[in-house]
Every structure is written in C-alpha cells, then in structure tokens.
C-alpha cells in the first residue's frame, strides 16, 4: 500500500493531504486505493497521443472491473488488487465506477466535463469507504463545490458553499476527510496553505 500512497501523493496531492486525517489504518488504506484507481483514470490522456487510444485504455479498465467486483482481480496489478479488497469490505457501487469511466472518455475526447460523474460520485464513494453507505445527500453539494473549483468556476463554488456546509451537518465525523478537499479554494495554493485549510476545515466540520 506504500506504493499506492506515493502514487496518490504525486497524482492527487489535495486528496492525499486530506487522507492524513483518517485515523483508522485500514480505512485510510482503502481510501488511498480508491484514489489510486481514480488517479490511473485521470492520467490516461497524458500517456497517449490520440483520444481513441485513451478510450481503448478506458475500455480495458472497465473490463478489469469485472474481476474486481467478482473478487478475482488481475494478479500483480496493485491498484486492481487493492480496489478489489475495498469493494469487498465497503460494498462499493459498480455503476458509479462505470459512470466515472464514461466521463473520463468524454474528457479524453474534449467533451464537456460531467461534474456529477467526475466529482460527486467519487466523493460519495470515498465517504462510504470511511463511514458506510447512506451519506450521498450530505456529500453531494460539497462534491459540486470541489468540481466547480477544480474546473475554475470559483464564483459558482463560493455561492454553493453555504448550502454544502448545511448539508455536511448530517455527515459523520469519520467521513469528513472524504469531503475536506472541497475546502481548498484554489488548486494552485502552496501545500502549507492547503494543510492549514484542511486542518481548520476538519476541526470545524465545514468546507
């Protein structure tokens, strides 16, 4: 799992920083495995020269989910093996991962971002890893704030933040690290400032 931790730290430092606030060792490892899967999907367009080649790789990942959800992941693939363990322990939703892959295919082809698939579904799954099912409605507005911020729609993100914080009152404390990255106002902030924002957000339970 150490290798996956390093992979997520390099690929997705915001969510890696937020995962440091997960005290339970297994829950943190499961969260990192989920983020590592998403990091693999995010990186595909940077590794190939044509959208069609990217789509072929996404098809491969979709096919690999068959083994992951059957408890028989591709041997020797650390992300798939770890994800299979998460699926077994946390009862993750296959449909949400399929929709996420579809959204990445659209992204590879330059089509509009599907904020629900790219940000809401993954954050809801992360909250389920940390606190079990049933928190989708509490998480969704914060996930939309995160998606708007990541796509440069900062004014819309600020307008939605109050609604998101109201919804987060129903979220268990254990699940907050899943939504904490939504507290980061600018993707390009220095890491030290991000650490402070995440600490303050976690202490208050607000983004």
N, C-alpha and C positions, 0 to 999 in steps of 0.2 A: 504493500500500500504506500510505502515511502515514495516509490517512483511515481505513482499517481498523484500524490501530494505535490511533488515537484512539478509535474506536468500542469496541474491546475494553477499552481502559483505563477508559472510562466505565462500561461494562456489566459487566465481569468483572475488577475490579482484582487479585484474587488470581492468576488465571492470567496476566494481563498482567505482573505483577511477576515471576512465575516465568519467563516467556518472556525476560526480560532476561538470563537465564543461558545462553541459547542463543547460542553464538559465531558459528556459520555463518549468514551473512546470508540465504541462500535458505531454509534450514531454519526460521529464525525467522519469515520472511515466510509460509511455508507453515503454520506453527503458528498464526500470527495469523489467517490466512484461515479455518482450521478453527474457531477460537474465535469469529470473527465470525459464521460460519454459526450456531453454537450460540447466540450472543447474540441473533440475529434470532428464533430459535425461542422463546427464553426470554421475549422482550419481548412477544410477540403478545397474551397475555391482558391486558396492561396497556394495550393500544391499542384494544381493542374492548369493547363493553358486554355481550355475550352469549357464552356458551360455543359456541353454534352458529356464530357469526361467526368465533370463533377457529378452530374446526375447519375452516371454509372456507379460511382463510388457510393452515392447515397442509396442506390438500389441494393448494393452489397450490404450496407449497414442494416437496411430494412430486413433483408433475408437473414442476417445474423440474429435479429431479434427473435426469430422463430426458436432458435436454440436457447437463447437467453431465457425466454418465458417457459420453455419446456424443461428447464433445469439442466440443459446439456449444451453449454456454450462452447464456442470454438476453443479448443485446447491451445494453451500457450499464448493466448491473447489477453493481456492483463486487464484491459478495460472491460471486455466482454465477460470474463470470468468474475470480476468484481461486481459488475452490474447484475449478473445472474444471482449472486448472493443477496444483493439489495432487493431484487424482485421477490425472492423467496421470503425474505424477512419482513418486507414493508408492503407487500401486495400492491406494487405499482401498477398503473393503468397502461396497458399496451397501446390503447388508442391514442393517448396523449403523446407517446413517443412517435407513433406513426405520423400524427399531425405535425409534430415538430420537424420530422424529416421532410415532409411535404413543403413546409415553409422554407426550409433551407434550400430545397430545389428551386423554389421561386426566387429566392435571394440570389442563387448562383446564376439564374437567367436574367437578373436585373429587374425582376418584377417587384411590385410594392411589398414592403415588409408586412407580415401578418403579426401584429403585436400580441394578439391573443395566443397564437401558437408558439411564437419565439420567446415570449417573456412570461405570460400568465400561466400557461400550462406547466412549464419547468419550475416556476416558483411554487406553485401548488404542490407539485410532486416533491419538491425539497421540504416543504412544510410537513408533508405526510411522512417523509423519512424521519423527521425529528419528533413529531407529535401524533402520528397516526392520522387516519382519514377524518374527513368531516370539517375541514377548515378552508374549503375553497372560497367561500364568500368573504371570509375575513382577509384572505390573501390577495384576492383579485385586484382591488384598487391600488394597493402598493406595487403590485407587479406592473400595472399600467404606468404608474409613475416611473418605475425603473425603465420600462420600454421607451417612454417618451424622452427621458433624459438621455438614454443611450443613442437615440436617433436624432438628438439635437433639438427637440421640441420643448425647450426649457420653460417657456411661459405656460404651456399646457400642463406640464408636470407640476409647476407651482400651484396652479388652480386646482388640481386634483388632490394635492397633498392633504388638505384638511379632511376630505372625505375618506381618504386612505387611513388616516390616523384614527378616525372614528370607528372604522371597521376593525382596525387592529386591536381594539379593546376586547374583542372576543377571541383573540388568538392566544393560545397557551404560551407562557414564557419560554418554554423549551423550543418552540418553533420560531422564535423571533430571529435567530441568525439566518433563517431562510429568506426573510424579507429585509433584513438590515441593509443590504446593498442599495435598496431604494432610497436610503438616507444620503447617499453620495450625490451631491448636486452637480458635479462636473466630472466627466470621465478623465480629464487631464490634470486633476489635482495631484499634488505631491502625496506620496504614500503616508508621510507623517500626518498630514491633514486628514487623510482618509481614516487613519487609525483613530484619530480624535473624534471624528464624526461618528464612526461606528460605535466607539465606546459610549459616547453620550447618548446615541440612539438606543443602544441596548439597555443602558441604565434607566431610561425613561419609558422604553417600550413604544417609541414613536419614531417615525422616519423624518 
